[in-house]
Amino acid sequence: MTTPPEIIRKVSRLDNDVAAIYEILVRVETTQRRHDSRLDEQAAKLEQLATTQGEHSAKLDEHSVKLDEHSVKLDEHSVKLDTIIELLRQRP
């Protein structure tokens, strides 16, 4: 019994379609691997930025404390200067 030519064509076409689908899947897989790699790089950069931001925040907090200390000292000096000026005004 011989196979009709149309069946042979359909099987051949289906075989070609399957091969094409596998090629597409390979390209998709390759692209996904590139994307995974790129996402890993970006995650590492974000982690590094978060660490740097934490360090900057800590440094900014230190500066804020120092500024508060300077403000207190400046207020003390202002009071002392006001006292000196008042004493000088009272001199004959």
Contacts in CASP RR format, 6 or more apart in sequence:
PFRMAT RR
TARGET T0000
AUTHOR 0000-0000-0000
METHOD contacts of the structure
MODEL  1
MTTPPEIIRKVSRLDNDVAAIYEILVRVETTQRRHDSRLDEQAAKLEQLA
TTQGEHSAKLDEHSVKLDEHSVKLDEHSVKLDTIIELLRQRP
END
